[in-house]
Amino acid sequence: GSPKFIEKKIHYSNCALIDPAAGRPTRVGLTFTEDGDAIRISHLTGHIIPWPDLPKHMQKRDEDQVEGPKDTPPEVALRKTYDYHADKEALRLARLAMTKYNYNND
């Protein structure tokens, strides 16, 4: 058999980022700020490597979002509507109603 070339994904550990200051591939370390944000630091030069921008289809655009007549306001959506105790009682009554048909009176 002859060799066949198959395209496959590359694992992120097999890729190196280009250091913007040196223009060469480098290893990257993460440092966290006091706010909890992660910053990528080049091991080659110590410079910050900026994160890429999100693709346009994933970026939030608040000005394009208009509330429609079917949108639920957050205060209504976050209101607690489930009552465990009422549901527990309803399930108990349903089980009682079904048990009389499950008994075999021999």
VEXMIMAR-120764 format. One record per atom (N, C-alpha, C): residue in one letter; z, y, x. Coordinates in steps of 0.001 Angstrom, whole numbers, padded with zeros to 6 digits, always signed. Each point is the difference from the previous one (the first is absolute). Example, Ala and Ser with C-alpha at 12.3 -4.5 7.8 and 13.67 -1.06 7.14 Angstrom:
// residues 2
a+007800-005690+013190 a+000000+001190-000890 a+000000+001200+000900 s-000720+001050-000350 s+000060+001190+000820 s+000730+001090-000770 
This chain:
// residues 106
g+000000-001177+000794 g+000000+001177-000794 g+000000+001253+000845 s-000696+000956-000504 s-000045+001302+000668 s+001126+000894-000520 p+000473+000913+000819 p+001086+000888-000463 p-000486+000948-001095 k+000880+000237-000949 k-000317+000924-001089 k+001009+001140+000053 f-000462+001207-000199 f+000863+001163+000007 f+000406+000324-001435 i+001308+000091-000210 i+000539+000307-001317 i+000851+001256+000121 e-000247+000972-000875 e+000804+001214+000023 e+001371-000295-000589 k+001033+000463+000677 k+001364-000185-000474 k+000768+001295+000203 k+001151+000077-000654 k+000856+001164+000156 k+000670-000037+001371 i+000325+001167+000518 i+000711+000107+001268 i+001449+000328-000322 h+000925-000736+000565 h+001423+000275-000213 h+000365+001307+000690 y+000906+000749-000628 y+000337+001318+000546 y+000588-000078+001411 s+000604-001132+000355 s+000584-000104+001337 s-001076-000131+001074 n-001224-000319-000385 n-001099-000123+000958 n-000808+001286+000116 c+000460+001064-000636 c-000678+001295+000067 c+000886+000978+000765 a-000620+000925+000695 a+000742+001038+000705 a-000500+001353-000487 l+000929+000921-000199 l-000375+001352-000383 l-000410+000781+001243 i-000861+000980-000197 i-000449+000852+001087 i+000962+001179+000105 d+000539+000205+001187 d+000885+001134+000233 d-000840+001272-000025 p+000318+000975-000874 p-000820+001210-000066 p+000066+000835+001280 a+001084-000087+000757 a+000111+000796+001221 a-000775-000628+001152 a+000075-001331+000152 a-000643-000669+001126 a-001383-000542-000347 g-000249-000255-001281 g-001293-000560-000390 g-000137-001472+000335 r+001123-000689+000253 r-000019-001413+000347 r+000847-000775-000997 p-000240-001321-000127 p+000835-000822-000881 p+001445-000026+000495 t+000931-000023-000945 t+001410+000013+000359 t+000821-000806-000990 r+001178-000450+000450 r+000954-000601-000925 r+000707+001134-000722 v+000569-000321-001153 v+000604+001039-000831 v+001416-000409-000360 g+000909+000962+000063 g+001366-000216-000447 g+000287+000892-001199 l+000917-000442-000849 l+000381+000793-001162 l+001357+000637+000252 t+000098+001267-000319 t+001257+000733+000056 t+000223+000601-001373 f+001249-000031-000458 f+000300+000503-001329 f+000715+001342+000098 t-000399+000926-000864 t+000631+001313-000038 t+001287-000077-000817 e+000730+001100-000061 e+001224+000042-000790 e-000292-000158-001486 d-001200+000395-000420 d-000395-000131-001402 d-000413-001424-000354 g-000166-000862+001009 g-000416-001375-000243 g-001495-000224+000135 d-000735+001040+000389 d-001439-000144+000190 d-000280-000676+001338 a-001031-000843+000038 a-000371-000689+001236 a-001039+000822+000756 i+000180+000094+001307 i-000946+000704+000869 i-000505-000997+001030 r-001316-000029+000197 r-000583-000896+001003 r-000038+000720+001348 i+000560-000647+001026 i+000055+000573+001353 i-000806-000889+000940 s-000862+000622+000791 s-000800-000724+000979 s+000879-000426+001165 h-000086-001256+000425 h+000740-000473+001167 h-000651+000491+001292 l-001270+000346-000058 l-000730+000422+001198 l+000394+001411+000417 t-000013+000934-000950 t+000279+001396+000342 t+001236+000566-000686 g+000494-000658-001031 g+001152+000516-000724 g-000356+001009-001076 h-001288+000231-000233 h-000426+000934-001029 h+000055-000668-001382 i+000085+000839-001022 i+000009-000492-001379 i-001424-000332-000422 i-000173-001172-000600 i-001294-000396-000569 i+000104+000203-001507 p-000807+000912-000564 p+000132+000299-001428 p-000447-001170-000874 w+000628-000107-001183 w-000395-001014-000967 w-001320+000428-000629 p-000858-000944-000370 p-001263+000380-000656 p+000268+000501-001413 d-000903+000820-000499 d+000093+000484-001379 d-000339-001131-000953 l+000563+000057-001194 l-000333-000989-001022 l-001447+000174-000435 p-000656-001084-000412 p-001348+000150-000548 p+000034+000901-001238 k-001105+000667-000281 k-000033+000965-001102 k+000348-000618-001342 h-000371-001256-000212 h+000285-000609-001301 h+001486-000325-000160 m+000783+000033+001086 m+001427-000298-000077 m+000870+001252+000053 q-000595+001158+000288 q+000770+001229+000098 q+000365+000496-001395 k+001222+000529-000109 k+000452+000534-001284 k-000556+001402-000190 r-000482+000232-001193 r-000483+001331-000354 r+000683+000383-001307 d+001075+000771+000092 d+000765+000371-001181 d-000788+000919-000925 e-000866+000843+000575 e-000737+000939-000844 e-001039-000704-000877 d-000434-001209+000400 d-000988-000726-000789 d+000641-000802-001130 q+001311-000202+000054 q+000669-000818-001005 q+000511+000883-001127 v-000560-000206-001176 v+000398+000760-001173 v+000663-000974-000968 e+001142+000411-000550 e+000680-000864-000948 e-000800-000052-001288 g-000245-001215-000451 g-000740-000200-001231 g+000930-000312-001158 p-000565-000178-001185 p+000831-000255-001184 p+000707-001358+000057 k-000502-000946+000784 k+000617-001324+000072 k+000927-000162+001196 d+000193+001050+000821 d+000906-000073+001139 d+001443+000073-000484 t+000837-000862+000565 t+001414-000023-000353 t+000774+000886+000966 p+000809+000923-000514 p+000793+000839+000902 p+001017-000849+000775 p+000334+000392+001228 p+000922-000808+000813 p+001353-000213-000651 e+000551+000992-000693 e+001325-000172-000598 e-000015-001056-001098 v-001127-000179-000670 v-000106-001041-001023 v-000217-001361+000661 a-000830-000033+001049 a-000304-001266+000669 a+001218-000559+000720 l+000880+000856+000491 l+001160-000456+000752 l+001221-000256-000878 r-000106+000262-001285 r+001132-000214-000901 r+000261-001490-000154 k+001260-000387-000029 k+000377-001404-000135 k-000244-000443-001440 t-000816-001022-000159 t-000332-000466-001346 t+000405-001448-000228 y+000416-000691+001030 y+000341-001405-000136 y+001507-000142-000154 d+000433-000700-001044 d+001415-000244-000248 d+000250-001494+000166 y+000679-000355+001074 y+000229-001402+000322 y+000814-000688-001087 h+001047+000646-000482 h+000897-000642-000964 h-000701-000267-001334 a-000839+000925-000436 a-000738-000214-001243 a-001007-001137+000172 d-000650-000052+001140 d-000963-001066+000250 d+000706-001345+000126 k+001166-000008+000596 k+000762-001234+000145 k+000371-000545-001377 e+000404+000884-000905 e+000360-000424-001355 e-001229-000491-000760 a-001142+000658+000182 a-001224-000428-000668 a-000432-001383+000485 l+000125-000267+001283 l-000359-001315+000536 l+000962-001077-000508 r+001285+000345-000107 r+000976-000961-000525 r-000336-000367-001443 l-000343+000987-000810 l-000359-000270-001398 l-001290-000811-000100 a-000971+000286+000883 a-001253-000760-000012 a+000259-001455+000373 r+000875-000235+000975 r+000320-001376+000383 r+000704-000736-001136 l+000910+000684-000682 l+000678-000618-001134 l-000978-000366-001108 a-000970+000866-000238 a-000984-000254-001043 a-000894-001182+000362 m-000288-000181+001279 m-000883-001088+000413 m+000741-001321+000133 t+001299-000010+000203 t+000705-001253+000255 t+000069-000891-001227 k-000021+000575-001196 k+000104-000867-001173 k-001242-000877-000156 y-001134+000416+000588 y-001211-000813-000074 y-000089-000991+001161 n+000813+000189+001023 n-000057-000863+001170 n+000930-001199-000109 y+000912-000037-000980 y+000904-001130-000129 y-000692-001150-000710 n+000263-001203+000465 n-000509-001206-000665 n+001145-000583-000807 n-000099+000062-001307 n+001041-000552-000864 n-000390-001418-000356 d+000526-000943+000741 d-000324-001404-000251 d+001048-000664-000842 
